[in-house]
Amino acid sequence: MNLVKVLSRAFGILIAVSVFAGTAFAGRLTLNDRISAGPWLEKSGIQIAPLYLSHPDSSLSFLSLDEATKSGLINVMETSDVNQLLVENQGKKPVLLLAGEVVKGGKQDRMVGKDLILGAGKIRRISVFCVEHGRWTSGADKTEFKSASVMADNEIRQKAQKGGGSEENQTGVWDEVSRSLGAYRVAAAPTGNYQEILKSDKYKEGESIGDFFLAAFRKDDQLAGFALAYNGEVQSVEYFDNPNLASKYKEKLISSYVTGALKDLQGSKTVSSDALKDFANQVLKDESHQYQSDDDIVVESRSGSLESFELQNSKGALVHYARYQK
């Protein structure tokens, strides 16, 4: 990267920080009795707005997958079923895993199929999807996995979660992985590995865009999540019921949003705050399903062009919520 590009990137980040710092509190819009939104920030046709809780739940405390991996407190292992992995929490705190988080190793790299809570000391089979179509052999890690510190793009995450992370979604996940590899012009991906996009020039362009947003939001300790818009439409709303949890996922989520947006970006038409309010408040009443384990409950709802996935703990308290444009 030459000096001009470096200076341009740094200047853009400085502008993002300055603009957001001056408007973060004054420009909040109440979306409903649960959340409010800060002003939209826009970069290269992508809009992201910060979300804030009216009544955050500070009692919610989880390790992220990355934290548990770095601390050696989680084991992720192959099973006889390609769409299931066995996970063991060896720690004393529950671990939160989000749909789309990629684990590498084993016979194929996989991604978590749906949001879930792995209780302290628990062992559990979880729903996963292959994001490396062409490999089915043990790599250097044999049958074990580690967090890749990567989250698949929003569209892949959305495809995976339907039906409680049903294995029937695998074809749709593969199709989206293939579309990502094509959109990012990955010349050689012999095993169809989603992570090959990380080596592409287009992904590096996305990193620059992601840095712009991260610089604006990095020090905001009240932030609970994000709204995303591009191509003139709100694409998603996602938040946690504790800002401390949101802080663990800022970088992964923004990368996921930008990566997905660049795959489908068609123009720079912007979205208003009123459109965001409408998106957040549409009642999803046509279809609803509930999936329950010892440690969590997932409520899946749909209506018209929207669908949502709500993760609750075993007591029914909200942990993580995501609403998508279908």
Buried (B, 14 or more C-beta within 10 A) or exposed (E): EEEEEEEEBEEBBEBBBEEBEEEBEEBBBEBEEBBBBBBBBBBBBBBBBBBBBEEBBEEBEBBBBBBBBBEEBBBBBBBEEBBBBBBBBBBEBBBBBBBBBBBBBBBBBBBBBBBBBBBBEBEBEBBBBBBBBEBEEBBEBEBBBBBBBBBBBBBBBBBBBBBBBBBEBBEBBBEBBBBBBEBBEBEEBEBBBBBBBBEBEBBEBBBBBBBBBBBBBBEBEBBBBBBBBBBBEBBBBBBBBBBBBBBBBBBBBBBBBBBBBBBBBEEEEEBEBEBBBEBBEEEBEEEEEEBEBEBBBBBBBBBEEBBBBBBBBBEEEBBBBBBBBE
